[in-house]
């Protein structure tokens, strides 16, 4: 009787473990495919937004894109196609827009989740007109850059450091400012917590999240009405195997708490993708070095840049770190 009970207990335990492994594989693979594989669903965000699009910002968005296209044509002679290799050997592609007049001021613009270099070029035109050499590039797995998985800023910060070295190789006396939007903001902030070259002088972060785990938990609830446990735990297990990193490691808030670089945080109150509370947490987490925070009352996710005074506010913060 006891032996039969033990046998059934062991069989039941094995069946439970096997079922857990299978379920983890199914759920984890689905989520990894959806969120971390480019163009596999994560870019489609069908969430009800109670806020109507601001007409002024919508009009300015259209104008900014048209201005970008005109600017790209105007600076064609000053534009260079560039590329580097990631530490895994991926080819990463971008463009450098060089000033005609000599300057050591550089701006590296980093785009967001499943976005594109075209979005960075909207910002690039303004920084170029302010006198910066500007570098834009496609994050891994986007545009012409290679990569099978999105790193949510954790892998991309290593790419950013390589792009920074590319700039330094061009100009050893460069004074580099980072600007990142959304996942690009997370990228520059994750890098800020590490030992960066002396040439990196300041950071601008627009609508970054506090951690990979936190934004995934938020989006699981918003998109699927699901709790983070056990779905994220299953995705974490599969992601470590497939994508090569642990989504628990992408703690942006922790990185910011270790940073001594000046950081300007921007956000919009109407952002339903990255809640405004996240930028407030990031701002509070930064205790070393200069910092500033501005939250616009209107504008959806990544729309702060369409406010007329956006670039004036950035310039006011970063001008003290520019080369004269």
N, C-alpha and C positions, 0 to 999 in steps of 0.2 A: 504493500500500500504506500509506504513512505517512498520507495524507489520510483513508483509510478508518478507520485506527486512531484518528486524532484525532476523526473524526466519531463513532465508537462511544464513545470516551471521554467526549466532550461529552454524547452522548445518555444514557450511563450516569450521568453526574454529574447531569444534569437529572432523570432518573428517580429517583435517590437523594434529591435535594433535595425533589422533589415528594412522594415517599413519606414522607419525614421530616415535612414540613409536614402532610400528611394524618394521619399517626400522632399527631403532637403535638396536632392539632385534636381527634381522637377521644378520646385518652387524657386530654388536658388538660380538655376539656369535661366528660367523665365525672366527673373528680375535682372540678372546680369545682362542678358540679351537686350532687354527693354531699356535699361538705364545706362549701361556702359559700352554697348556696341553702337557705333555711330549709325544714325539713320535706321534704327530698329524700333522706333516707337516713342522713345523718350523725348524726342523733339516736338511731338504733338501733345500740347497741353490743353485738354478740353475740360476746363474748370470754369464753373459759373463765376463771373466777376460782377458784383453788385454795382461797381462804379462804371459810369459811362466814360468813353474816351473823351479827354479834354480836346475840344475843337482847336484851340490855339496850338496845343502841342502836336496834334495830328497834322495841322497845316505846316508847322515848323519842321516836322519829321520829313515831309515830302520835300520841302525846300532844302533841307540839309542834304538829302540824298542827291538832289539835282546839283547842288553846289559841289558835293564831293566829286561827281562825275566830271564837272567842268574843271575842277582843280587837278584831277588826275591827268587830264589832257594837257593842262597848262604846265605841269611839272614833269612831263614825260622825259625831257632831256636830263633832268636831275634825279630820275628814278632808276634804281638798280635792282635787278632780281638777285636775291641772295638765298643761300641755303646753308644749313649746318647738319651735323649728324647728332642724334641723341645718344645717350650712353649705351642704348641697346642697338644702335646702328640704324635707327630710322632716319630717313631724310625728311627734314623739316624745311619748309619753304616760306619765304617772305619777301618784303621789299624795303629798301632803304631810300628815303627821300632826303637828299642832301641840299643844304643851303649853298647858294652861290658865294656868299660872303663867308669868310672863315669864322667858325664858332666851335666851342667845345661843348655846347649844350646839346644833350641828346634826350629824346623821349622814346621810351619803349612802350608800345600800346598793346595790351593783351585782351583778346576778346573772350566771350563767355561760352557757356555750355552749348555745344552743337551750333554755335554761331559761325561767323566767318571773318576773314580778313577785311571784307567789305565794310563790316560794321566798325572795325578799328579805323578804317580810312575816313569815316565820318569825323572822328575825333582828330585824326592825323592832320587833316587840312587846317584845323585851328591851331594846333601846336606848331605846325610848319610856318604858318603866318605870324606866329609869335616869335619866330626866329630859331626854332629848334631843328636840328637834324631829327628825323623821325624814323623809327623802325617799326613796321607792322609785320605780323606773320600769322600763318594758320597754325593753330594748336594741333597737336598730334591727333590723327584721325579725322581732321577737318581739311577741306579744300585740297590743295596739292600736297599737303603733308601726310606722310605715311603714319600708320598706326591702326591696330585692330581694336584698341580699347581706349576709353576715355578715363583719365586719371583723376578727375574731379579736383584738379589743382595739385594733388600730391605728386603725381608723376610730372606734371607740367612745370612745377617749380624747378625741377632739375633741368628741364629744357630752357627755362627762362635764364638760369644761371649760365648756360652755354651761349645763349644769345647775348647775354651781357658781356661775356668774354669776347664774343665776335666784335662787339662795339669797341671794347678796350683794345683789341688788336688793330682796329682801324685808327683809334685815337687814344693814346695812353693817358692823355690829359682830359679825357672826357668827364663830364659831370652829368650823370645819368639819373633821370627821374622815371619811375615806373607808374604807369596808369593801367588799372585793370577793372573790368566790368563783370559783375556776377561771378561766374567761375574764374574769370580772369582776375577779379578782385581777390578771390580766395588764393589764386596762384601767387600774386604778388605779396599777399600777407603771409602765406606760408613761407615764402622765401625770406621775408623780413625777419623771421625768428632765427635765421641762420647767419653764419659769418659770411657776409657779402663783401665784394671788393670795395675799397675805399672810394672808388669812382661813383658808387651808388649813393645818392644824396638824399632822396626823399621818395615817398610813395603816395599815390592817390588811389583810393579804393572806393569804387562805386557799386553799391548793393551786393557786397559779399555776404555769404552765409557764415555761421559760426563754426560749423564742422560738417564734414561729409555726412556723418551719421544723422545730425540734426536736420539737414535739408532733405535727406531721404525719408526720414520719419515724417516730416511735415508733408512731403509730397505723397507718401503712401496714404496718409489720411485724406488729403485733398483730392487725389485722383481716383483712389480705389476704396476709400473708407475702411482702410485696414490698419491695425495696430502695428507698431514696429516689431514687437515680439509675436511670433517667432520668425516673421518674414525676413527682416533685416539680418537676423542671425544666420538664416539659411543662405541668404545672398552673400553674407560675409565669408562663409565657408567656401562657397563656390568661387567667389571673386578672388580669393587668395590663390586658388589653384589656377584659374583661367587668366585673370588680368594681372596677377603677380603682385598684388598689394592688398593691404587690410584696410577696409573702409573706416575702421575704428581709429586708424592712425592720422587721418586728416583733420586734426584739431586746430582750426584756424585761430580760435580764441587763445589757445595755449601759445601758439607761435607769436601772436601779437603781444602777449604778456612778456615775452622775452626780447622784444624788439626795442632798440634804442633809436631807430631811424624816425625822422619826422613823418607822420602819417595824417593825411586828410581823408576823413570818412564822409561819403555822400550817400544819400538814400532818398526815396520818396515814400511819403506816408501811405499812399494808395497801393503800394507794392503787395500783391497777393501771392507772389511766388516766393520771394525771400522776405519774410515778415520784418517790419521796421524794428521790432524788438531786437532783432539780431544785430543790427548796426549799433544799437545802444549798448548791447552786451560787449561788442568788440571795443567800442570807445572806452567803456569802463575798464576793460581788461588791460588796456595800455597804460602802464604806470611809469614807463621810462621814455625820455625823449619828448619832443614836442608833438602835439596832436591838435586836431580841430574836427568838428562835426557840423554838418549842415544837412537838414532834412527838409526837402521840398514838400509843400502841402499837396500838390497835384502831380500826377504822372504815375503810370504803371511801371512794371519792372523794367529797369534799364532805360527809362525815359527821362531821367534827370538831365541828361546831356542836351535835351531839346529846350530847356529853359534858357532865355536870352542871357542871363548873367552867370551861367554855369562856368564858362571858361575864365571869366573875370575872377570868380571866387577861387578857382584853382591857381590862377596866376598870382593872385594876392598871397596865397599860402607858399608857393614854391619859388617865388622870385628871389628870395634871399639865398637860395641854394644854387642859383644860376651863376655861370661864369660871366664876368663883366666884359 
